[in-house]
Amino acid sequence: MSAPRTRTARRLLLGSLTAALALALGSGGTVTAAPAPAPAPAGLREVMFVGNNWDGTADVIESTGDFSRIARIDVIPDRNRRMWEIGLNPVKLAFFLGIRQGPGEGHDQFVDDMYATPDGSAIVVSRPSFADVVSIDLRTGALNWRFPVSGFRADHMAVSPDGTRVAVSASTSNTVHVLDIATGKELGSFATGDKPHENVFTADGRYLWNMSIGEVTTALDAPALDWTKGDRRITVVDARTFEQVRVIDMRARLDAFGRKDLSDAVRPVAFTPDESTLYFQVSFFNGFLEYDVATDRITRVKTLPQNPATDPDRTTWVNDSRHHGMSMSPDGERLCVAATMDDYATVVDRTTLREGPLVQAAKPYWATVSGDGRACVISESGADRVTAIDFATGRAVASVAVGDHPQRVRLAHVPADWTGPAAR
């Protein structure tokens, strides 16, 4: 990559990059830069939801400061009914037990992802083991609606910039469903590669990107057996019509970049604010890659330090992960990376790709940005806590205990006077 550009030069280039992106996506539209953190709407307060996957709960914590816990929500209030249904269906039971022994590491997976409705009245949760998405009233803790996904497992979600639509990966049917967040009604769906995973709406809400990661539960993890992992690709669709706009198979791009050794299973990603550049993690790799959207090529790779205590046996790495979790500071200057199997997180300067201090963390599984944009917040699934790392210094500034095996952490809004669901 060229020498560091000044802020002025970047602004001058933004127009041409935006036009090139629209052309690459096959449309004459524009891409809007990601907005800066905004104050909470009237009557609402900003918080963070932390999904405790094995508990079946979501902790609600402050989005800044000491990140102290406000409340805990039961996201499986219908557990008995769901278990009864599963027990009566041999096929559902087989998949339920398969999830427990496979991606669940011997545990049921009760919450993968969650968002709040725009009015702050409900939390919407994807539940892998129950193969569904539900809306739960934040005042009463009762279900508002339930949407069973196609197939037998629900995975990562994404919410549209206006908060009205939620996309969920149905990982065993290679499908993404897009739902009305208020009613649970399906607005549309689209086909993906094998095992759809991460979903990302562009900032203007016009496009939806899905990353499929292929089969991650087999022991066929040697590089020579990479072909057994299935069809892994990025699928870009029009977020209103759900028609396919573009397919990006990173295999060809990795090969052209000289990294035939790397998997093409794209895991968590982070866009620059102008969405001209994508940073992404891949299975088995301790690092990440940089991809120029307009020119459709990988431009840089960053290999991060290996923890000498990490078992080199790839079959011991959870669901083919090595590093799993990325976020970017609102100004686009720094990346935060969760080095999952290497038990640390670090802030990386985006211009130089030089990493900062390695912050010790127990199996960090996600990375997001605090409400004020000053910190990266990681979930430490191995220690049942979340930790905030200052973007400017790369140092941990706060930690708070949460439930069993936290994974996804999302910004949300709840009523200003809310302290938790009423006892039932």
Secondary structure, DSSP 8 states (H G I E B T S, - for coil): --S---HHHHHHHHHHHHHHHHHHTTSS-------------TTEEEEEEEEETTTTEEEEEESSTT--EEEEEES-TTHHHHHHHHHT-HHHHHHHHHHHHTTTTTS----SEEEE-TTSSEEEEEEGGGTEEEEEETTT--EEEEEE-SSS-EEEEEE-TTSSEEEEEETTTTEEEEEETTT--EEEEEE-SSSEEEEEE-TTSSEEEEEE----SSS--SGGGGGGG----EEEEETTT--EEEEE-HHHHHHHHT-TTS---EEEEEE-TTSSEEEEEETT-SEEEEEETTTTEEEEEEE----TTS---GGGSGGG-SS--EEE-TTSSEEEEEEGGGTEEEEEETTT--B---EE-SSEEEEEE-TTSSEEEEEETTTTEEEEEETTT--EEEEEE-SSSEEEEEEEEEETT--S----
